Every structure is written in C-alpha cells, then in structure tokens.
Amino acid sequence: MDCEDTITYLDLLKQDRIVLVDKNTQRLISEGFTFDNEVFSLSQSAQLNWLCIKVLSMGITWPLEITTKNDTDYLLEESDLDSFIYSAQIVIQGHIQTGRDIKQQILAAVDETELNSIEDNR
C-alpha cells in the first residue's frame, strides 16, 4: 500500500462530519415545506404523492383534499398545483445544495483546526 492509499485520521473525521451533514439535510427536509401558510410533509412518500398528483392532474377532481403535516385537511386548487410543487422542490433543493456546499468545505479542509471551524448551522 502506498501513501496515496492510506486513510488518514483527518479523512475519517471528514467522513464523520459528512454523515452528520447528510443527517441534518434529511432532518431539515423532514420538517416539510410551507405553502399558503400551511406546512406539508416532504417524506419520501409525500414527495411521491406530490409527483403523482402533478402527473395525473388531468384526471383529478379539483379541488383536491390533501392533509397538512398537522393532519388538517387542505383543499388544493388546480391553479395552485404548480406553485405547490415548486414550493416543495425549492425547499428540497435548497437543503441539498446548502448541505453540498458544507460538504465541499469539509472535503477541502487541510487540517483538524480548519475542519472544526466548519459549522452546519442550518
């Protein structure tokens, strides 16, 4: 094994930090998204449901009754569907992108001091 194949202590610390960033990203996504002053789920099941609603929108009777994260009923109007989906997508992509940016900083850290200065305070 040559020097390039050796995993350093710093590499292990970076891997641990990246796992924490990924967990935080998932936690943030699990908090859902806000649309029309209501909070909706972004679980994987919910994301699939929102996608199916978009794909099958022509065959749906509108308004469509959906459930908020607080288990209250909400009537989604067809005219609001695109902005509803867009709102969810923006939240997901925002959390993923900020997580990606933090992970790039982690990977670029040259020592433990620099690594420890990187915070995921999202």
C-alpha positions as CSV (number, residue, x, y, z in Angstrom):
1,M,0.0,0.0,0.0
2,D,1.5,3.3,-0.9
3,C,1.0,6.7,0.8
4,E,-1.9,7.7,-1.5
5,D,-4.0,4.7,-0.4
6,T,-3.6,5.4,3.3
7,I,-6.7,6.7,5.0
8,T,-5.7,9.4,7.5
9,Y,-7.3,10.4,10.8
10,L,-8.4,13.7,9.1
11,D,-10.1,11.6,6.3
12,L,-12.0,9.7,9.0
13,L,-13.1,13.0,10.7
14,K,-14.2,14.3,7.4
15,Q,-16.3,11.2,6.7
16,D,-17.9,11.5,10.1
17,R,-18.7,15.2,9.5
18,I,-20.2,14.5,6.1
19,V,-22.5,11.9,7.6
20,L,-23.7,14.5,10.1
21,V,-24.3,17.0,7.3
22,D,-26.4,14.4,5.4
23,K,-28.4,13.6,8.5
24,N,-29.1,17.3,9.1
25,T,-30.1,17.7,5.5
26,Q,-32.6,14.8,5.9
27,R,-33.9,16.3,9.2
28,L,-34.5,19.6,7.6
29,I,-36.3,18.1,4.6
30,S,-38.4,16.0,7.0
31,E,-39.7,19.3,8.6
32,G,-41.7,19.8,5.4
33,F,-42.4,22.9,3.4
34,T,-44.8,25.8,3.8
35,F,-47.5,26.6,1.2
36,D,-50.4,29.0,1.8
37,N,-49.5,29.3,5.5
38,E,-49.7,25.5,6.0
39,V,-46.9,23.0,6.5
40,F,-46.9,19.9,4.3
41,S,-44.8,16.8,4.5
42,L,-41.7,16.1,2.4
43,S,-41.3,12.5,3.4
44,Q,-40.4,10.2,0.5
45,S,-44.0,9.0,0.4
46,A,-45.3,12.6,0.3
47,Q,-42.8,13.5,-2.4
48,L,-44.1,10.6,-4.5
49,N,-47.7,11.7,-3.9
50,W,-47.0,15.2,-5.0
51,L,-45.3,14.0,-8.1
52,C,-48.2,11.6,-8.9
53,I,-50.7,14.5,-8.4
54,K,-48.8,16.5,-10.9
55,V,-48.5,13.7,-13.4
56,L,-52.2,12.7,-13.0
57,S,-53.6,16.2,-12.6
58,M,-55.8,15.9,-15.7
59,G,-57.8,13.0,-14.2
60,I,-58.2,14.6,-10.7
61,T,-61.4,16.2,-9.5
62,W,-60.4,19.6,-8.2
63,P,-60.1,21.0,-5.6
64,L,-58.1,18.0,-4.2
65,E,-58.3,17.4,-0.4
66,I,-54.8,16.8,1.0
67,T,-53.5,16.6,4.5
68,T,-51.1,19.0,6.2
69,K,-48.3,17.9,8.4
70,N,-50.6,18.7,11.4
71,D,-53.2,16.3,10.0
72,T,-55.7,19.0,9.0
73,D,-57.5,19.0,5.7
74,Y,-56.4,21.4,2.9
75,L,-58.1,21.9,-0.4
76,L,-55.5,22.3,-3.1
77,E,-56.8,24.1,-6.2
78,E,-55.6,23.0,-9.6
79,S,-54.5,26.6,-10.3
80,D,-52.1,26.3,-7.3
81,L,-50.6,22.9,-8.2
82,D,-47.5,24.2,-10.0
83,S,-46.6,26.7,-7.2
84,F,-47.3,24.0,-4.6
85,I,-44.9,21.6,-6.3
86,Y,-42.4,24.4,-6.9
87,S,-42.5,25.3,-3.2
88,A,-41.7,21.8,-2.2
89,Q,-38.9,21.5,-4.8
90,I,-37.3,24.7,-3.8
91,V,-37.1,23.6,-0.1
92,I,-35.7,20.2,-1.0
93,Q,-33.1,21.6,-3.4
94,G,-32.2,24.4,-1.0
95,H,-31.4,22.0,1.8
96,I,-29.5,19.6,-0.6
97,Q,-27.5,22.5,-2.0
98,T,-26.5,24.0,1.3
99,G,-25.5,20.6,2.5
100,R,-23.4,20.0,-0.6
101,D,-21.7,23.4,0.0
102,I,-20.9,22.5,3.6
103,K,-19.5,19.1,2.5
104,Q,-17.3,20.7,-0.1
105,Q,-15.8,22.9,2.7
106,I,-15.3,19.8,4.8
107,L,-13.5,18.0,2.0
108,A,-11.3,21.0,1.3
109,A,-10.2,21.3,5.0
110,V,-6.4,20.8,5.3
111,D,-6.3,20.1,9.0
112,E,-8.4,19.4,12.0
113,T,-8.5,23.0,13.1
114,E,-9.9,24.1,9.8
115,L,-12.3,21.2,9.8
116,N,-13.6,22.1,13.3
117,S,-14.2,25.7,12.2
118,I,-16.8,24.5,9.6
119,E,-20.3,24.6,11.0
120,D,-23.6,23.3,9.8
121,N,-25.8,25.8,11.5
122,R,-28.8,25.5,9.1
